[in-house]
Amino acid sequence: MRFEYFAAPDDESAAKTIDGGEVDGSVGSHVVDPASVLGQLERLLGGPVGDDGLRSAQLVAESADGARLVIRLSNHLVSLFGMVRPTTLDDVVRQWSLSRRFRRADPEDLNAFAVGLNELCKGTGKRVYCRATADEAELAAALAPAGVGAGAGGDPEEPRPLPRRR
């Protein structure tokens, strides 16, 4: 998956990015999933301990083929992460990077992503969103004919959900 984080004034404006076009001022990642991984960040910053991360993100739009989702980050997460000062950001990222999701991630890439996301969270009254785009392999698995892999047994005209990341 490719995750692109960006700021927009409202859900309607953010949903218009579902076409996959360029998003100005976006911060990209292949490992920072808006639900599970940002849920870990929210807990690290003082969010609910028992939260599974799904409160950190809300679905706003989905493309007809299921290849792209637009997800709104929670106000709580945006507010918490926006308050992190540049002088403490390295410490926050160091703790966050201990997640097993980041074991193959380059620490410099995670740090650059965190700096960009921190700036988005400090934005001027805009909300923060993520556009998640499936890669070719995930699309092929999701669009496989019935009986072949995930998504078997449904209406072939209906889009199949994206495979869950493990």
Summary of the structure (lengths in Angstrom):
residues: 166
radius of gyration: 16.4
end to end distance: 12.1
largest distance: 53.1
contacts: 481
relative contact order: 0.21
helix: 39%
strand: 17%
